[in-house]
Amino acid sequence: MMTLLDNLKWRYATKKMNGQQVPQEKLEYILDAARYAPSSSGLQPYKIFVISDRKKLEEIRAFSFNQSQITDCSHLLVWAAWDSYSADRVGDVLLRTSRERGLPDNSSEDYKKMLLGLYEPLGKEWQENRCAKQAYISFGLAIAAAAEQKVDATPMEGFDNFKMDEFLGLNELGLKSVVILPIGYRDETNDWLVKLKKWRTPREEFVTFVG
C-alpha cells in the first residue's frame, strides 16, 4: 500500500491530459477530501465549482492562457472564496454547527461576536485575502487526494480571475475565484514533463530546526 509520501512523489503538475474521464467515485472522494479540510473556526469560507461541459471548458480556456489541460481534463475544479466575512455568513455556519452537535442555537453567539470584532476592523481586503488563504488548505488536500486515487491534477493560478468571476456569476454570490484544478489522466506520449525526474529542495536546506 502506498503512503501519502509515495503518492506525492508519484504526482506532478501534468502538462498534457488525455481526455479520459475520472470515475464518479474518485471525483467524489477528491471533493470530500477538500470538504473535510481544516479551516479557521470551521467556517469553510469558500466553495468549489465543478465543470465538465466541453463548451464551458473551451470558454474558460480562452481566458486561461490557452492551457490545454483546461479542455483535456475530465473535470475542472474552481475554488471560490468569500469576498468578506459577515454576521450572516459567520452566524449561519456557527448555528448549523451548533444544531448538528445538539447544542442550543445561541451557544455560539459570543464566539460569533468575538470573530466579527476581530475581522471587521481589518477591512474587506484583509478578509478577502484570508478567505483565499483558507481555500488553499482545501486545495492542497484535494491535490493529495487525487494523487492517492491515481488521478492527475494540475494546480493553476494562470487564469483571468475577473472573467472567471463573471463566467460563474460569482459576484452575485459574494465570491471571488482563487485557484483552479484540472483533474484527469496524463498523456504519456505527449506530456514533455512526464518522464523527467521530480526535484525538490533538499531537506537540510528546506527545514530549519529551532531550539
C-alpha positions, 0 to 999 in steps of 0.5 A, spaced: 500 500 500 502 506 498 503 512 503 501 519 502 509 520 501 509 515 495 503 518 492 506 525 492 512 523 489 508 519 484 504 526 482 506 532 478 503 538 475 501 534 468 502 538 462 498 534 457 491 530 459 488 525 455 481 526 455 479 520 459 474 521 464 475 520 472 470 515 475 464 518 479 467 515 485 474 518 485 471 525 483 467 524 489 472 522 494 477 528 491 471 533 493 470 530 500 477 530 501 477 538 500 470 538 504 473 535 510 479 540 510 481 544 516 479 551 516 479 557 521 473 556 526 470 551 521 467 556 517 469 553 510 469 560 507 469 558 500 466 553 495 468 549 489 465 549 482 465 543 478 465 543 470 465 538 465 461 541 459 466 541 453 463 548 451 464 551 458 471 548 458 473 551 451 470 558 454 474 558 460 480 556 456 480 562 452 481 566 458 486 561 461 492 562 457 490 557 452 492 551 457 490 545 454 489 541 460 483 546 461 479 542 455 483 535 456 481 534 463 475 530 465 473 535 470 475 542 472 475 544 479 474 552 481 475 554 488 471 560 490 472 564 496 468 569 500 469 576 498 468 578 506 466 575 512 459 577 515 454 576 521 450 572 516 455 568 513 459 567 520 452 566 524 449 561 519 455 556 519 456 557 527 448 555 528 448 549 523 454 547 527 451 548 533 444 544 531 448 538 528 452 537 535 445 538 539 447 544 542 442 550 543 442 555 537 445 561 541 451 557 544 455 560 539 453 567 539 459 570 543 464 566 539 460 569 533 461 576 536 468 575 538 470 573 530 466 579 527 470 584 532 476 581 530 475 581 522 471 587 521 476 592 523 481 589 518 477 591 512 474 587 506 481 586 503 484 583 509 478 578 509 478 577 502 485 575 502 484 570 508 478 567 505 483 565 499 488 563 504 483 558 507 481 555 500 488 553 499 488 548 505 482 545 501 486 545 495 492 542 497 488 536 500 484 535 494 491 535 490 493 529 495 487 526 494 487 525 487 494 523 487 492 517 492 486 515 487 491 515 481 488 521 478 492 527 475 491 534 477 494 540 475 494 546 480 493 553 476 493 560 478 494 562 470 487 564 469 483 571 468 480 571 475 475 577 473 472 573 467 472 567 471 468 571 476 463 573 471 463 566 467 460 563 474 456 569 476 460 569 482 459 576 484 452 575 485 454 570 490 459 574 494 465 570 491 471 571 488 475 565 484 482 563 487 485 557 484 483 552 479 484 544 478 484 540 472 483 533 474 484 527 469 489 522 466 496 524 463 498 523 456 504 519 456 506 520 449 505 527 449 506 530 456 514 533 455 514 533 463 512 526 464 518 522 464 523 527 467 525 526 474 521 530 480 526 535 484 525 538 490 529 542 495 533 538 499 531 537 506 537 540 510 536 546 506 528 546 506 527 545 514 530 549 519 530 546 526 529 551 532 531 550 539 
